[in-house]
Amino acid sequence: MHMEITNRDELANRAGFDAGRSGERGAARYLLYSHDGVGLGHTSRNLAIARALTNADPQATVLLATGSDDACQMGVPERVEILKLPSLRKVANEAYASRRLLVSPSMIHRIRADLLRSAVGGLQPDVILVDKHPLGAGGELREALDLNRRQGGAAVLGLRDILDEPATVRAEWEMHELGRRIGEIYDRILIYGQKGVFDAVTEYGLPAELEDRTTFCGYVTRDECRGGDGHVPSRGRSADRKPTVVATVGGGEDGTEVLAAFLEASDGAPWRAVAVTGPQAPNAGKDRLALLAFRAGATLRRFVPDLWRTLSGVDVLVCMGGYNTLAEAMALRLPVVCVPRVHPRREQLMRAEAFERLGLLECVRPESLAPATLREAIRRALRASRVEVARRCAAGIHLNGAPQAAAVLSDLAREPRGLQSLEMPVMDRSVLAETSTNWVL
């Protein structure tokens, strides 16, 4: 049986919870969305912001919708729940397919779209925060965003510091009229970066009305990484202990060549080598990496849930140019050798070069990647002054992005907003009685 409910109070009372926006009921609700076609960065950012939200407001509750299989291993804060979406894999810019299910791209997006719409209808969030994709991967968020607006919720678009080369982004946005659509859908835009590193508003030509809604938050990092005082942690390394060099490539879907070059560079080198493949590393390269690690006497790991706690005690980090990896390395004041990817987007190369100009890392361009080149870059990083690295990080990078983003979201959740008429199916009364105060998604 389906019934039409046009009053939020009536709808909420039948479901068993208090109605009204957060300012009235005192408990803000947030839905955070990340599509996660490649890597772990989108979910990692949203988890950091979710933690900042619940830290700032003990009554806040957050539902994080993600396609990442490893979200629950990344440290889920209290009052934060994970809505696992069927996983995607990126096949080209703006093109995704199912990672595991033997279904068409349109079907996987339909399944995910239905889950997202149900989540919005059930949770009735005060604010939705969308990471990167304004309409969701493949447009899967359109219906959820429309329902959120009709329910009186606000919407915020979160963008990493750099998306791609300006010409590419401008062309894509013009093709899909994203500037206009973003203006129609989103109340605020958060850029997880700073103008001094890359001015996305100017470079990407955001319309004036969007510029007025945009806030540069600074870089988003996890609590355990963020220090911000320039302190260099003591590793207590004795003169006869080998330094430790860790290589990590994020999710690992395209990091095999970087790890292979690192392991070859570490064969006979004066450091202890640890390589982390990432949970999405392809099976095709695992045997090769295992053999190279054996020859080098290196440690090879697939996934380390507390990797960033581990990294606080290492001497040099070798990595690709992903947003989260570099931001968290800066928070830990680590000497970094970066080998950015350049396909299908060049954002990692642009970020690595921008950080290199600030003296924050050494960039090894992919075309120059070779064991000998990487070995010399690591040697230079090992000789770098840790005090100078810390000074440059403290001076060049703002790492308060998570609490700054949470402050914007919290303010928006408290703003009064009109509730438009709802025409949505609800569960049968008997089902509602059985589920008591809970919505089953």
Secondary structure by P-SEA (a helix, b strand, c coil): cbbbbccaaaaaaaacccccccccccbbbbbbbbbccccaaaaaaaaaaaaaaaaacccbbbbbbbccccccccccccccccccccbbbbccccccccccccccaaaaaaaaaaaaaaaaaaccccbbbbccccccccccaaaaaaaaaaabbbbbbbbccccccaaaaaaaaaaaaaaaaaaacccbbbbccccccccccccccccaaaaaacccccbbbcccccccccbbbbccccccbbbbbbbbcccccccaaaaaaaaaaaccccbbbbbbccccccccaaaaaaaaaaaacbbbbccccccccccccccbbbbcccaaaaaaaaaacccccccccccccaaaaaaaaaaaaaccbbbbccccccaaaaaaaaaaaaaccaaaaaaaaaaccccaaaaaaaaaaaaaaacbbbbcccccccccaaaaaaacccccc
